[in-house]
Amino acid sequence: MTASLRSRIVLEARSWIGTPYVHQAACKGAGCDCLGLVRGVWREIMGDEPEVPPPYTRDWAERKREETLRDAASRHMEPVAVDQADAGDVLLFSFQPGLPAKHCAILTTAITDSAPRFIHAHEHLAVAEVALVPGWRRKIRFAFRFPGAE
């Protein structure tokens, strides 16, 4: 992925900062969840979404115990080794060991930076750019790159 495309992804993700958390929404300024943030950035950068997710409950990962989020990302993005993730890449997190990934975010710096950062929508909070502290880093399960990655 070119540096300019990475910059566009990060700039677009940053334009969502402050958007309130709304489960299943994907509308900048009005509301989104973590998946809605990634979907909205995709629409702005790539065009139409390649697929629209079906309705999902807050506990979908716990109930289904399937890597639904990983599988969807795999259909439309390139997998990346987590330790090679860079600005503009998407991270998938699992909140509990042994459970599927159910949270996603967009890196704003390389994961190898001395103080890596990411943007996400977290339940009960507005979209924010935060530090990838050890507690978050331990929860990373997968990383993906937007199409066109080098």
For each residue, the residues with C-beta under 8 A, 3 or more apart:
1: 5 6 86 88 145 146 148 149 150
2: 5 6 148 150
3: 6 7
4: 7 8
5: 1 2 8 9 45 88 146 148
6: 1 2 3 9 10 86 87 88
7: 3 4 10 11 87 88
8: 4 5 11 12 45 88
9: 5 6 12 13 41 45 87 88 106 146
10: 6 7 13 14 87 88 106 108 119
11: 7 8 14 15
12: 8 9 15 16 40 41 44 45
13: 9 10 16 37 41 106 108 119
14: 10 11 17 108 119 129
15: 11 12 28
16: 12 13 19 28 32 37 40 41 119 121 127
17: 14 119 126 127 128 129
18: 29 126 127
19: 16 27 28 29 30 31 32 37 121 126 127
20: 30 31 126
21: 31 32 33 121 122 123 124 125 126 127
22: 25 27 30 31 32 33 36
23: 33 58 123
24: 33 35 36 55 56
25: 22 30 31 32 33 36
26: 32 33 35 36 37 39 40 43
27: 19 22 30 31 32 36 40
28: 15 16 19 32 40
29: 18 19
30: 19 20 22 25 27
31: 19 20 21 22 25 27 36
32: 16 19 21 22 25 26 27 28 36 37 39 40 121 127
33: 21 22 23 24 25 26 36 37 121 123
34: 37 38 103 104 105 120 121 122
35: 24 26 38 39 53 69 104
36: 22 24 25 26 27 31 32 33 39 40 121
37: 13 16 19 26 32 33 34 40 41 104 105 106 119 120 121 127
38: 34 35 41 42 90 104 106
39: 26 32 35 36 42 43 49 53
40: 12 16 26 27 28 32 36 37 43 44
41: 9 12 13 16 37 38 44 45 106
42: 38 39 45 46 49 146
43: 26 39 40 46 47 48 49
44: 12 40 41
45: 5 8 9 12 41 42 146
46: 42 43 146 147
47: 43
48: 43
49: 39 42 43 52
50: 75 76
51: 72 75 76
52: 49
53: 35 39 56 72
54:
55: 24
56: 24 53 60
57: 60 63
58: 23 123
59: 62 63
60: 56 57 63 64 68 102
61: 64 65 68 69 94 99 100 101 102
62: 59 65 96 99
63: 57 59 60
64: 60 61 68 100
65: 61 62 99 100
66: 71 100
67: 70 71 100 101
68: 60 61 64 71 72 100
69: 35 61 72 73 92 100 101 102 104
70: 67 73 74 92 100 101 141 142
71: 66 67 68 74 75
72: 51 53 68 69 75 76
73: 69 70 76 77 79 90 92 104 142 144
74: 70 71 77 79 144
75: 50 51 71 72
76: 50 51 72 73 147
77: 73 74 90 144 145 146 147
78: 144 145 146 147 149
79: 73 74 142 143 144 145
80: 84 85 86 89 143 144 145 149
81: 84 85 143
82: 85 91 111 140 142 143
83: 111 112
84: 80 81 111 143
85: 80 81 82 89 91 107 110 111 143
86: 1 6 80 89 107 110 111 145
87: 6 7 9 10 107 108 109 110
88: 1 5 6 7 8 9 10 106 107 145 146
89: 80 85 86 106 107 143 144 145 146
90: 38 73 77 104 105 106 107 143 144 145 146
91: 82 85 104 105 106 107 118 140 142 143
92: 69 70 73 101 103 104 140 141 142 143 144
93: 101 102 103 104 105 136 139 140 141
94: 61 97 99 100 101 102 103 139 141
95: 99 102 103 139
96: 62 99
97: 94
98:
99: 61 62 65 94 95 96 102
100: 61 64 65 66 67 68 69 70 94 141
101: 61 67 69 70 92 93 94 104 141 142
102: 60 61 69 93 94 95 99
103: 34 92 93 94 95 120 122 139
104: 34 35 37 38 69 73 90 91 92 93 101 120
105: 34 37 90 91 93 118 119 120
106: 9 10 13 37 38 41 88 89 90 91 118 119 120
107: 85 86 87 88 89 90 91 110 111 116 117 118 132
108: 10 13 14 87 117 118 119 129
109: 87 113 115 116 117
110: 85 86 87 107 113 116
111: 82 83 84 85 86 107 116 132 143
112: 83 116
113: 109 110 116 117
114:
115: 109 131
116: 107 109 110 111 112 113 131 132
117: 107 108 109 113 129 130 131 132
118: 91 105 106 107 108 129 130 132 136
119: 10 13 14 16 17 37 105 106 108 127 128 129 130
120: 34 37 103 104 105 106 127 128 130
121: 16 19 21 32 33 34 36 37 125 126 127
122: 21 34 103 125 128
123: 21 23 33 58
124: 21
125: 21 121 122 128
126: 17 18 19 20 21 121
127: 16 17 18 19 21 32 37 119 120 121
128: 17 119 120 122 125
129: 14 17 108 117 118 119
130: 117 118 119 120 133 136
131: 115 116 117 136
132: 107 111 116 117 118 136 137
133: 130 136 137
134: 137 138
135: 138 139
136: 93 118 130 131 132 133 139 140
137: 132 133 134 140
138: 134 135
139: 93 94 95 103 135 136
140: 82 91 92 93 136 137 143
141: 70 92 93 94 100 101
142: 70 73 79 82 91 92 101
143: 79 80 81 82 84 85 89 90 91 92 111 140
144: 73 74 77 78 79 80 89 90 92
145: 1 77 78 79 80 86 88 89 90 149
146: 1 5 9 42 45 46 77 78 88 89 90 149
147: 46 76 77 78
148: 1 2 5
149: 1 78 80 145 146
150: 1 2
